[in-house]
Structures are given as C-alpha cells and as structure tokens.
Amino acid sequence: MAVEVDNSGGGGNVLVGFLLGAVLIAVAIVGFFMWDNYKSHTGGGSTPTATITVKKN
C-alpha cells in the first residue's frame, strides 16, 4: 500500500487568499465612505437658526 502526497495546489490557495483579502479591503473602504457620507448628511435635526428683530423707536 503506497501513500501519494500531492503538494501541487499550494500556490493557488495563496492567490485566492490574496484576492479575497483585496476584495474585503475594497469593500471596507467603499463601505466606510458610504457610512461617512450618510452620517454627515443626517444630523440630529436641522441646524439652529436665530432671528434678530431690531425696532427703532
């Protein structure tokens, strides 16, 4: 009984891992900018305004 060892698939796994890591980083960057844009446009209500009326007697 002979045991055969196949070590020829290691390089492909490294390439797939590298590509998946690059995709995850790209998704994280796009998601961050979308979240930042959402947070900057939805404040806690409208900006406060002040009205000053000056009456001359």
Buried (B, 14 or more C-beta within 10 A) or exposed (E): EEEEEEEEEEEEEEEEEEEEEEEEEEEEEEEEEEEEEEEEEEEEEEEEEEEEEEEEE
